[in-house]
Amino acid sequence: MNATEQEEREYLEEIKEKLALAIRRGDDAVRQQSAELREKKQYLHEHQSGLDEADLVAADQSINRMAFTGEAAVGRKRRLMKLAQSPYFGRIDFAPRGSREATPVYIGVHSFMDERRRRGLIFDWRAPISSMFYDFELGDAFYATPSGVIHGAIGRKRQYKIRDGRLEFMLENDVNIHDDVLQRELAKSSDDKMKNIVATIQRDQNAVIRNETAPVMVIQGVAGSGKTSIALHRIAFLLYRYRETLAARDVLIISPNKVFADYISNVLPELGEEHLPELGMEELAADLLGQQYPFQTFFEQVSALLETPAPAFVERIRFKASFEFLGQLNQYLLHVENHYFTGAALRVGSAVVPLAFLQARFRAYHRVPLLKRFALVAEDVRNHVRAATGRKLSGGEKATIGEAIPRMFKFNNVLDFYRDFYRWLGQPALFRYEPGTSLEYADVFPLIYLRIRLEGSAAYDHVKHLLVDEMQDYTPVQYAVLGRLFSCRKTILGDVSQTVNPYSASSAETIERVFPQAEVVKLYRSYRSTVEITAFAQRLAPNPDIIPLERHGPAPVVAGFGSAAEELQALQGMLTAAPGSAPQSLGIICKTLKQAEQVHEALQGPGVYLLTDESTAFREGVVITTAHLAKGLEFDAVIVPFVSAGNYHTEVDKRMLYIACTRAMHRLTLTHAGERTTFLAG
Ligand SMILES: Nc1ncnc2c1ncn2[C@@H]1O[C@H](COP(=O)(O)OP(=O)(O)OP(=O)(O)O)[C@@H](O)[C@H]1O
């Protein structure tokens, strides 16, 4: 051990002692507070009858305050305990311009102060000064603070791996060693759900995480580029930066399914923040449509495309996913506004209200949803008649006006408008719906969009930041709905190559058309898979811009078998092979749910799980699922069975295969019986 390392070990011990002391002090404070709280409650209980209303309110408030301080103390203790395990992961010695002395800045998941000397011992990775750790190597550096930019120089940079309070290794960054720590992190097994990456955030990722200006941030990144990780770290950053006004409960994640939501649920708590509220797109749809219209789910739509892709069905999906379709809906609404409020002049007693007056009033409320204007127009008509006749109106006359105005509108039911829209387009066959059956998924959000424009929307004003993952799977109409429901800032991320439904995929460019104020960032470096796996997946969806991180492993294997039975037997063999060197997580990813069920049937056993669209939690072990449901997840090893020419032959199939292969971190095996798919030729 060299002198530097010795010094660092001693410093670590010093910090750990300080942390232990702070934890003990915190414990004492919590104990004292809860004793006081108990006493106060006891006093209140015993003297309740003698206290007046004002005393009771005051006592209540004081108890609440004490409970709140107690909770804060518990939170602080949790953070200190976490720091005691791993106090920091980085250090920069920074000398501001004009000062000759560089001060060490240790960086960790939370901050820790020397209270007596008012000196930061550990800086939160989100603190302004910590940004230099991610943005600069040795030499000139700067960071932005709310009161201006501070320039200076970094004289030293170190990285540490401290686990369970022990220094496992440290690295001196006199060259760019950042990559070395990153390599070690990436070479590890994924023994858990998604993890935080604070110690190895890369420069381009840091820029996205710390962006404070974009009203809508769109992140298009190749498979494994860290989009989801970055988005979650971005939320953690914003929660820190705006802690006075933004809390975890003010953020909403729109997630593709419950398994994914569970898979990512660790990251924020690992960073010391609370769990984020989450909502599926279909839950949102059910919220907005109510019980009235049962509908097909996205998973069912994709399953139908994988099994029986009828051309007319594909056509309906494709049409409703286009940007032009949104434009046509908007034009139709204009048409409704201009032509559907009609009839004749209205006679009220001796007064006649001309049609032109009625229509002018109707249009005057262009900011009010169409079906919400009637009461306003009726009130204007009553005032008009009152002024014209110079007398008060009778109850009957008022009622006549109230009833006559809505009748002047062509329909009053959203579904009638939606059907009429297709007639207006001259394409009635593009809407297939029989009352009593389910709406096609492609109709769900257009109908919701119309409903919002016609009736207004429920308020989601409490949401201050919206996070949308898997952006490629949502159509322009869905974004238009999100835009109307959520006026807050948004982070939208995804990868157009990973669409599960190529007929309704959105690229960053499409989303930009719906949100012209969006800032688009593209990420090409891929961290998840070995170079060999990335190169293999590239054959399915070539992207010349992708930059795989230089990490090597075995080449993917495509194994052919004589029959389906032999193939299943081989899969069983793979599960039981070499337990000592077995990877910790294994995903067996099929094209359809039926196939996944078949594999599950053959491989059943302890630690083997089937993930379906109904699953709610991510399971560790051997996970058998479909490509659609595996999207966003990753495994040490992936097996993709049934890659035969008969099973993988359409464009949708190819996408599924791409998604399945890109879930693998270290090993990838594909199996087939009979001829292999042409997508894997050569
Ligand atoms: N800077 C980093 N340091 C360490 N690991 C990283 C870094 N960036 C990404 N990773 C790792 O790369 C893997 C992929 O990250 P993530 O799942 O966030 O990517 P993604 O772009 O959302 O992937 P996909 O779209 O393919 O689902 C994860 O294991 C993540 O921890």
The ligand as a Gaussian input file, in Angstrom:
#p B3LYP/6-31G(d) Opt

LIG

0 1
 N      -22.704000       5.888000     -16.920000
 C      -22.983000       4.622000     -16.631000
 N      -22.288000       3.967000     -15.691000
 C      -22.564000       2.689000     -15.399000
 N      -23.514000       1.977000     -15.982000
 C      -24.234000       2.579000     -16.919000
 C      -24.019000       3.925000     -17.306000
 N      -24.919000       4.247000     -18.257000
 C      -25.645000       3.138000     -18.457000
 N      -25.247000       2.153000     -17.669000
 C      -25.788000       0.793000     -17.575000
 O      -26.198000       0.387000     -18.864000
 C      -27.341000      -0.435000     -18.757000
 C      -28.444000       0.124000     -19.626000
 O      -28.974000       1.270000     -19.022000
 P      -30.510000       1.641000     -19.212000
 O      -31.361000       0.451000     -18.997000
 O      -30.757000       2.879000     -18.428000
 O      -30.456000       1.985000     -20.760000
 P      -31.636000       2.270000     -21.790000
 O      -31.055000       3.183000     -22.799000
 O      -32.855000       2.719000     -21.063000
 O      -31.810000       0.827000     -22.399000
 P      -32.938000       0.167000     -23.321000
 O      -33.573000       1.233000     -24.133000
 O      -32.171000      -0.798000     -24.168000
 O      -33.871000      -0.535000     -22.394000
 C      -27.696000      -0.506000     -17.279000
 O      -27.119000      -1.649000     -16.722000
 C      -27.039000       0.725000     -16.711000
 O      -26.725000       0.574000     -15.349000

